[in-house]
Amino acid sequence: MSYAGKATDQAAEAMRVSGSSVRDAAQVAKKAPVKLAEIKAGKKTLTQATREIKEAVREEDQAKIDANRDCGFTNRN
């Protein structure tokens, strides 16, 4: 039994939001605390912050792929 999901659901119910909103907020707090401050200040929505974080991760991943390609490394067998 996973207690993490249960805790998330309990927190969501207490705050009257969805469980996914609680999980998204936790990820924003972990990965980009500055964005959490912007949400609290009303400058950004949780959806905007989550989208920006996902885009930044995609860009970092692509940069790593490009760097490996430039060095001659590939994932081919």
C-alpha positions in Angstrom: 0.0 0.0 0.0 1.3 3.4 -1.0 0.9 6.0 1.8 2.3 8.8 -0.4 -0.8 8.7 -2.6 -3.1 8.6 0.4 -1.3 11.6 1.9 -1.6 13.5 -1.3 -5.3 12.7 -1.6 -5.8 13.8 2.0 -4.0 17.1 1.5 -5.9 17.7 -1.7 -9.2 17.1 0.0 -8.2 19.4 2.9 -7.3 22.2 0.4 -10.2 21.4 -1.9 -8.0 20.9 -4.9 -7.1 17.8 -7.0 -4.5 15.3 -6.1 -2.6 16.2 -9.2 -2.4 19.9 -8.1 -0.9 18.8 -4.8 1.7 16.7 -6.7 2.4 19.5 -9.2 2.9 22.0 -6.4 5.3 19.6 -4.6 7.3 19.2 -7.8 7.5 23.0 -8.3 8.6 23.5 -4.7 11.3 20.9 -5.2 12.6 21.8 -8.7 12.0 25.6 -8.8 11.2 27.3 -5.5 11.4 30.7 -7.2 8.4 29.7 -9.3 6.5 28.7 -6.2 7.1 32.2 -4.8 5.7 33.6 -8.1 2.6 31.5 -7.7 2.1 32.7 -4.1 2.5 36.3 -5.3 -0.1 35.8 -8.0 2.3 36.4 -10.8 2.0 32.9 -12.2 -0.4 29.9 -12.1 0.6 26.4 -11.0 -0.1 25.3 -14.6 2.2 27.9 -16.1 5.0 27.0 -13.6 4.6 23.3 -14.2 4.7 23.8 -18.0 7.8 26.0 -17.7 9.6 23.3 -15.6 8.7 20.6 -18.1 9.9 22.7 -21.0 13.2 23.4 -19.2 13.7 19.7 -18.5 13.1 18.9 -22.2 15.6 21.6 -23.2 18.2 20.2 -20.8 17.7 16.7 -22.1 18.0 17.8 -25.7 21.2 19.7 -24.9 22.7 16.5 -23.4 21.7 14.6 -26.5 23.2 17.2 -28.8 26.4 17.3 -26.7 26.7 13.5 -26.9 26.1 13.6 -30.6 28.8 16.3 -31.0 31.3 14.1 -29.2 30.5 11.1 -31.4 28.5 9.2 -28.8 25.3 7.5 -29.9 22.8 5.2 -28.3 23.1 2.7 -31.2 24.2 -0.9 -30.5 
